Structures are given as C-alpha cells and as structure tokens.
C-alpha cells in the first residue's frame, strides 16, 4: 500500500466511505469489451466488407486486425492494460468459418475459436446479430422491410444468434447478453410511420417467442435517433423500444451516443430502473451526433456512473463499450475507454450519496452545491492507482508506453494501410 493511497483511504473514511470495498466491488464488476474497435467493424465475413447501414468508422491508422488471430492478440494486449473483470462482445460478422456461411445459418460451431479464447481467459461472451453491411440491408430496411422474404432472412438470423448466445452461456458459465440493433429508417419524410414499426414489432415477437432462461440469455433492444442516409425517420426509436421492452419484458439498451446532443442518458437511468429489473448501457462519446468517439472522462460519463451507483444498480445494469475510432492506435482507444469507465464508477462509489441525498430532501441547496463542488477534488486518483496495482496492470501513464511498444513491434508487420 502506497503512502498516497493510505492518506486517501483516511480522507474517504472520514466521509464514511470504504475504499477497500470500492476497489473489491469494482474489480469484480464485468464490463463487456466490443470486439469491433479492433478492425473498424469489418468482421471476417468473406474477408470483411465495407460498412453500411448508417454507420461509419473514420480514420486509417495503420495496423488494424485482419484475422481472428490478430484480433485476439490485440485483445490480449488490452486485457493486460485494463483492470477488472471483463466480457467480450461479438457481432455475428466475427464468426470464424472456412467457407462463407449465410447469416441466417450461423451456428455455435462457427464461433468455436471465440469460445476457446474466452474460456482460456475466464471471459464471458455477449452477442449481437449483424443487421447491416449486407446486400439485404442495402436499402436501409431489415426487420421492418415491406418484403416478407427479406424480413424472413433477418428474423432467422436473429433467431440463429440467440441460439449462439445460449451456447456461449452454457459453455462459459456466464450469462450472455444478446443485443438487437437495426439500421432501419428513411432518408426523407415518410408517408407511413406506423407500418414499418408494426412489421418490426411482429418480427421481434417471432424472434423472442422462444423464452430465454435469464441465467443464460438476456435479450436487449437498442434505439437510435438516426443514421447516415436515414436522417428523417428511424423505425427503432427510443419510444418504440422503451414501449416494447415494457410490454414484453426484454431489456431496453441505451447507447449514450444515440440521442439528441442535448439529451442525456444519465437522466433516463433512474426512471427505467423504477420499472425494469435490468437496464443495458452501451457507453460511447457522441460529438454533435452518434460519432462513436472513444469514451473520455467527461461530465455525462460521470453522471451515468453516479446514477448507476446511487440507484444501487451495479448488479442490474449491463455495461458494454461501443465505439470504433480508426484515427488512433486502436488498442489505446480500447484501453482509454475501459479505464475511463471504471474510473468513473470508482469516483461514483467514493461519494457520500446518502449525505447528499439528505441535503436535497431538506432543501439545503447551498450546502449541497458547495459539497458537490468540493468533492470533485477528492483523491480518487490515488485509489485508482491502488486498484490498478492490485489488478496487476500498469499504474498511471505506464500503460501508454506498453501500448506503444506493442504497436511498434507488432502492427508494422500488418499492411501499413491497415487493410
């Protein structure tokens, strides 16, 4: 134990806060790592295709992963630099197959290398059907498509990935989160808003008709404001999925980059937790719109962390990252986001929430504001360094040199254009 940490521990103890309990709680909390940061959402389907469906990865930093082996090696480096328990979040396009397999025919055996990888590292696996970057999604509609044959393909794909998710949980002994996101929408003013949403509802009803054992599979649905080329109408809106989750019992997933620039996810969390057993979050950083920037230590991330903690919901909120920045070292992008999410949660755990809540209830807003401002400079950094040391990962900025060394030794051997 460092002298700096010992002093910080005393300071927090004076506020009735147990830094040891906070460290232990946070190291045991799983955060799901999104595999698609490592290769710009290309996947391994027929060598990886170009992105479509209202999303884009910008930048061309050299050395992106091109094969399962390269992506797994990059992930190992990430795990060596980020403290705490983790899961791995896979999209369907990361299936590892000798020959192309249609998405509606994907099966557990097509993800066997990922199960082996996760088992060897004590990781759980989460899953996502991939309803974009495909000829049958080229016109911006999938589960809400007016063509029944197109809808059938995507319904069957989502069913297939639920079977894959159950297999992950059975093999690894950790629950699998299955997240459904679709790009469906229209570029210009719609003539019919109800019809596509009715088709989406019916499709989801069929996909989720086979009840999931919550110990194996948690189904979530993710909304969005709009995507590129789909600016005027989004079928899977927040209101649609919030209502659908409330009616059916599946879990609503909030991506904090999927809302209007002045709309905050932190404010939505306590409302949803009043009415739902679980809530799922995709953590990113929107800049003006859903730009999927690397998660940084900003006000909204801190507020999200505070709401999760002060609502007593660390065991009810499913946490995952979701961004893809191709403009910087992709491994550093992963690590920066992961470390920041856990730092924010640590800061939230090290606040005297009952004291602050009591001040609000008795309407002492002067003292409340004064203390909120003073507590911003509590020595969370010293506790964070202790947490990292106990987890056996680099303390402070030491991780940056290790990421740079990996980049210098490994990434130049890949195509310098990153392809």
C-alpha positions in Angstrom: 0.0 0.0 0.0 1.5 3.3 -1.0 1.6 6.3 1.3 -0.5 8.3 -1.1 -3.2 5.6 -1.0 -3.1 5.4 2.8 -3.7 9.1 3.1 -6.6 8.9 0.5 -8.1 6.0 2.4 -8.1 8.1 5.6 -9.7 11.0 3.9 -12.5 8.9 2.4 -13.0 7.1 5.7 -13.7 10.5 7.3 -16.7 10.7 5.0 -17.8 7.2 5.9 -16.5 5.7 2.6 -14.7 2.4 2.4 -12.1 2.5 -0.3 -11.2 -1.2 0.1 -14.9 -2.2 -0.5 -15.0 0.1 -3.5 -11.9 -1.5 -5.0 -13.1 -5.0 -4.5 -16.5 -4.2 -5.9 -15.2 -2.6 -8.9 -12.6 -5.3 -9.8 -15.4 -7.9 -9.7 -17.8 -5.9 -11.9 -17.8 -7.1 -15.5 -17.5 -4.6 -18.4 -18.0 -6.0 -21.9 -15.3 -5.2 -24.5 -16.6 -4.5 -28.0 -14.5 -6.6 -30.4 -15.3 -4.3 -33.4 -13.0 -1.5 -32.2 -10.0 -3.6 -33.3 -10.9 -3.9 -37.0 -13.2 -0.9 -37.8 -16.3 -3.2 -37.8 -15.1 -5.1 -40.8 -15.6 -8.6 -39.4 -14.4 -11.9 -41.1 -17.4 -12.5 -43.3 -15.9 -13.1 -46.8 -12.8 -11.1 -45.8 -14.7 -8.2 -44.3 -16.9 -5.9 -46.2 -17.5 -2.1 -46.3 -19.7 -0.6 -43.7 -23.3 0.4 -44.5 -26.5 1.0 -42.6 -26.0 4.5 -41.3 -22.7 3.9 -39.6 -19.1 4.7 -40.5 -15.6 4.2 -39.0 -13.4 7.2 -39.7 -9.6 7.3 -40.0 -7.0 4.9 -41.3 -4.4 4.4 -38.6 -2.1 1.6 -39.6 -2.3 -1.9 -38.3 -5.9 -2.9 -37.8 -6.6 -6.5 -37.2 -7.3 -8.6 -40.3 -7.7 -12.1 -39.0 -9.1 -13.7 -35.8 -5.6 -14.4 -34.6 -4.6 -10.7 -34.9 -7.8 -9.5 -33.3 -7.3 -11.9 -30.4 -3.7 -10.9 -29.9 -4.8 -7.2 -29.8 -7.5 -8.1 -27.2 -4.9 -9.8 -25.1 -2.9 -6.6 -25.0 -6.0 -4.7 -24.0 -6.7 -7.1 -21.2 -3.1 -6.7 -19.9 -3.6 -2.9 -19.6 -7.2 -2.6 -18.2 -8.0 -3.7 -14.7 -11.0 -5.7 -13.6 -13.3 -8.4 -14.8 -14.3 -8.3 -18.5 -16.6 -10.0 -21.0 -16.2 -9.9 -24.8 -18.9 -8.6 -27.1 -19.1 -10.2 -30.5 -21.1 -9.3 -33.6 -22.2 -12.0 -35.9 -19.8 -11.0 -38.6 -16.9 -12.2 -36.4 -17.8 -15.8 -37.0 -14.7 -17.9 -37.9 -15.5 -20.1 -40.8 -13.6 -21.9 -43.6 -16.2 -21.1 -46.1 -18.8 -18.3 -46.2 -21.9 -19.1 -44.1 -25.1 -17.1 -44.7 -26.0 -15.1 -41.6 -29.3 -16.9 -41.2 -27.5 -20.2 -40.9 -24.8 -19.3 -38.4 -24.5 -21.8 -35.6 -22.4 -22.2 -32.4 -19.7 -24.1 -34.2 -18.9 -21.1 -36.3 -17.8 -19.3 -33.1 -15.8 -22.1 -31.5 -12.5 -20.3 -31.6 -14.0 -17.4 -29.6 -15.4 -19.8 -27.0 -11.9 -21.4 -26.6 -10.4 -17.9 -26.4 -12.9 -16.7 -23.7 -12.7 -19.9 -21.7 -8.9 -19.7 -21.5 -9.1 -16.2 -20.1 -12.1 -16.5 -17.9 -14.2 -14.2 -20.0 -17.9 -14.3 -20.7 -19.2 -13.7 -24.3 -22.0 -11.4 -25.4 -23.5 -11.4 -28.9 -25.1 -9.2 -31.5 -26.9 -10.2 -34.7 -25.4 -8.1 -37.5 -28.2 -6.4 -39.4 -26.0 -4.1 -41.6 -23.3 -4.2 -44.2 -25.1 -6.8 -46.2 -26.9 -6.8 -49.6 -30.3 -7.5 -47.9 -29.8 -4.3 -45.8 -28.6 -2.1 -48.6 -31.9 -0.2 -48.8 -32.0 0.7 -45.1 -34.6 -1.8 -44.0 -34.2 -5.2 -42.4 -36.8 -6.4 -39.7 -39.2 -3.7 -40.9 -38.8 -4.4 -44.6 -42.0 -4.5 -46.6 -40.7 -7.6 -48.5 -41.5 -10.6 -46.4 -38.6 -12.6 -47.8 -36.1 -10.0 -46.6 -37.8 -9.9 -43.2 -37.6 -13.7 -43.0 -33.9 -13.7 -43.6 -33.3 -11.3 -40.8 -35.7 -12.9 -38.4 -33.9 -16.2 -39.0 -30.6 -14.5 -38.5 -31.6 -13.1 -35.1 -33.0 -16.5 -34.1 -29.7 -18.1 -35.0 -27.7 -15.6 -32.9 -29.9 -16.2 -29.9 -29.0 -19.9 -30.2 -25.4 -18.9 -30.4 -25.8 -16.8 -27.3 -27.3 -19.6 -25.3 -24.4 -21.8 -26.3 -21.9 -19.2 -25.1 -23.5 -19.1 -21.7 -23.7 -22.9 -21.4 -20.1 -23.3 -22.4 -18.6 -20.5 -20.3 -21.0 -20.4 -17.3 -21.7 -16.7 -17.7 -24.9 -15.1 -18.9 -24.8 -13.9 -22.5 -26.3 -10.5 -23.4 -27.9 -10.6 -26.9 -28.4 -7.1 -28.3 -30.6 -6.4 -31.3 -29.9 -3.1 -33.2 -31.2 -2.4 -36.7 -30.4 0.5 -39.1 -34.0 0.7 -40.4 -35.1 4.1 -41.5 -35.7 6.6 -44.3 -33.7 9.4 -45.7 -36.7 11.7 -46.3 -40.1 12.4 -44.9 -42.0 9.1 -44.5 -45.5 8.5 -45.9 -46.1 5.8 -43.3 -44.5 5.7 -39.8 -46.8 3.1 -38.4 -46.4 0.3 -40.9 -42.7 -0.3 -40.6 -43.0 -0.2 -36.8 -45.8 -2.7 -36.9 -43.7 -5.0 -39.0 -40.7 -4.6 -36.6 -43.0 -5.4 -33.7 -44.2 -8.6 -35.4 -40.6 -9.6 -36.3 -39.4 -9.1 -32.7 -42.3 -11.1 -31.4 -41.3 -14.0 -33.5 -37.6 -13.7 -32.7 -38.3 -13.6 -29.0 -41.2 -16.2 -29.0 -38.9 -18.8 -27.5 -38.5 -17.7 -23.9 -34.9 -17.2 -22.7 -33.6 -18.6 -19.5 -32.4 -15.4 -17.8 -29.5 -17.3 -16.4 -28.3 -18.0 -19.9 -29.5 -15.2 -22.2 -30.7 -11.7 -21.7 -32.3 -10.1 -24.8 -31.9 -6.4 -25.3 -33.2 -3.9 -27.9 -31.2 -0.7 -28.8 -32.6 2.5 -30.2 -31.1 5.3 -32.2 -32.0 8.8 -33.4 -30.8 8.4 -37.0 -28.0 7.2 -39.2 -26.3 8.4 -42.3 -28.8 8.3 -45.2 -31.6 7.6 -42.6 -32.0 11.1 -41.2 -35.7 11.6 -41.4 -37.2 8.5 -39.8 -35.9 5.8 -37.5 -38.1 2.7 -37.1 -36.4 1.5 -33.9 -36.8 4.8 -32.0 -36.4 5.2 -28.2 -40.1 5.4 -27.7 -40.7 2.2 -29.7 -38.2 0.1 -27.9 -39.0 1.6 -24.5 -42.6 0.6 -25.0 -41.7 -2.8 -26.5 -39.4 -3.7 -23.6 -42.0 -2.6 -21.0 -44.6 -4.8 -22.7 -42.6 -7.9 -23.3 -40.0 -8.0 -20.5 -36.9 -7.8 -22.7 -34.3 -5.3 -21.7 -34.0 -1.7 -23.0 -30.5 -0.8 -24.1 -29.4 2.8 -24.0 -26.4 4.0 -26.1 -25.4 7.4 -24.9 -24.4 8.4 -28.4 -27.8 7.6 -29.9 -29.7 10.6 -28.7 -30.0 14.3 -29.5 -26.9 16.3 -28.4 -28.7 17.9 -25.5 -30.5 14.7 -24.4 -28.7 12.8 -21.6 -28.9 9.1 -20.8 -28.0 9.7 -17.2 -31.4 11.3 -16.6 -33.1 8.3 -18.1 -31.4 5.7 -15.9 -33.4 6.2 -12.6 -36.7 6.3 -14.5 -36.1 3.0 -16.2 -34.8 1.3 -13.1 -38.0 2.1 -11.3 -39.9 -0.1 -13.8 -37.4 -2.6 -15.1 -35.4 -5.3 -13.4 -32.5 -4.7 -15.7 -31.0 -2.0 -17.9 -28.3 -2.2 -20.5 -25.8 0.5 -21.5 -23.6 1.0 -24.5 -21.0 3.6 -23.4 -19.5 5.8 -26.1 -19.0 9.6 -26.7 -21.2 11.4 -29.1 -19.9 14.6 -30.6 -22.8 16.5 -32.1 -24.3 13.2 -33.2 -23.6 9.5 -32.9 -20.0 9.7 -33.8 -18.8 6.8 -31.7 -15.8 8.6 -30.2 -13.6 7.0 -27.6 -15.1 7.2 -24.1 -13.4 10.0 -22.1 -13.7 11.2 -18.5 -16.5 13.8 -19.1 -19.5 15.1 -17.3 -22.0 12.7 -18.8 -19.9 9.6 -18.2 -19.6 10.7 -14.6 -23.3 11.3 -14.3 -24.1 7.9 -15.8 -21.8 6.3 -13.3 -23.3 8.2 -10.4 -26.8 7.2 -11.3 -25.9 3.6 -11.6 -24.2 3.7 -8.2 -26.7 5.9 -6.2 -29.6 3.9 -7.6 -27.9 0.8 -6.1 -28.0 -0.8 -9.6 -24.4 -2.1 -10.2 -25.9 -5.6 -10.3 -28.8 -4.6 -12.5 -27.1 -2.5 -15.2 -25.3 -4.4 -18.0 -22.2 -2.4 -19.1 -20.5 -2.5 -22.5 -18.5 -0.2 -24.6 -19.4 0.7 -28.2 -17.3 2.9 -30.4 -14.9 2.5 -33.3 -12.2 5.0 -33.8 -9.8 4.3 -36.7 -7.9 7.5 -36.4 -5.7 6.5 -33.4 -3.9 3.3 -32.1 -6.9 1.0 -31.8 -5.6 -0.8 -28.7 -5.1 2.5 -27.0 -8.6 3.5 -27.9 -9.9 0.4 -26.2 -7.8 0.9 -23.1 -8.6 4.6 -22.7 -12.4 3.8 -22.8 -12.2 0.8 -20.5 -10.1 2.6 -17.9 -12.3 5.7 -18.0 -15.5 3.8 -17.5 -14.0 2.0 -14.4 -12.5 5.3 -13.1 -15.9 7.0 -13.4 -17.6 4.1 -11.5 -14.9 4.3 -8.8 -15.5 8.1 -8.5 -19.2 7.4 -8.1 -18.6 4.7 -5.5 -16.5 7.2 -3.5 -19.1 9.8 -3.0 -21.3 10.1 0.2 -24.6 9.7 -1.7 -26.8 9.4 1.4 -25.4 12.6 2.8 -26.0 14.5 -0.5 -29.5 13.0 -0.8 -30.4 14.2 2.6 -29.3 17.7 1.8 -31.5 17.7 -1.3 -34.5 16.3 0.7 -34.2 19.0 3.3 -33.8 21.6 0.6 -30.4 22.8 1.7 -29.3 23.5 -1.9 -26.5 25.9 -0.9 -24.6 23.2 1.1 -25.4 20.6 -1.5 -23.9 22.6 -4.3 -20.9 23.6 -2.2 -20.1 19.9 -1.2 -20.7 18.6 -4.7 -18.0 21.1 -5.9 -15.6 20.3 -3.1 -15.9 16.6 -3.6 -14.8 16.9 -7.2 -11.2 17.1 -5.9 -11.3 14.1 -3.6 -8.2 11.9 -4.2 -9.9 9.3 -6.4 -6.7 9.1 -8.4 -4.8 7.6 -5.5 -7.4 4.9 -5.1 -7.4 4.2 -8.8 -3.6 3.7 -8.8 -4.0 1.2 -5.9 -6.8 -0.6 -7.8 -4.6 -0.9 -10.9 -1.6 -2.2 -8.8 -3.7 -4.8 -7.2 -5.1 -5.9 -10.6 -1.6 -6.3 -11.9 -2.0 -3.7 -14.7 0.1 -0.6 -15.3 -0.4 2.3 -12.9 -0.9 5.8 -14.2 0.5 6.6 -17.6 2.8 3.5 -17.7 0.3 1.6 -19.9 0.8 4.1 -22.7 4.4 3.0 -23.2 3.4 -0.6 -23.3 0.7 0.1 -25.9 3.2 2.0 -28.0 5.8 -0.8 -27.7 3.2 -3.3 -28.9 2.3 -1.0 -31.8 6.0 -0.7 -32.8 6.7 -4.4 -32.5 3.5 -5.9 -34.0 1.5 -3.5 -36.1 4.1 -2.7 -38.8 4.1 -6.4 -39.8 0.5 -5.8 -40.9 -0.5 -3.9 -44.1 0.7 -0.3 -43.5 -2.6 0.9 -44.8 -4.3 -1.0 -42.1 -6.2 -3.3 -44.6 
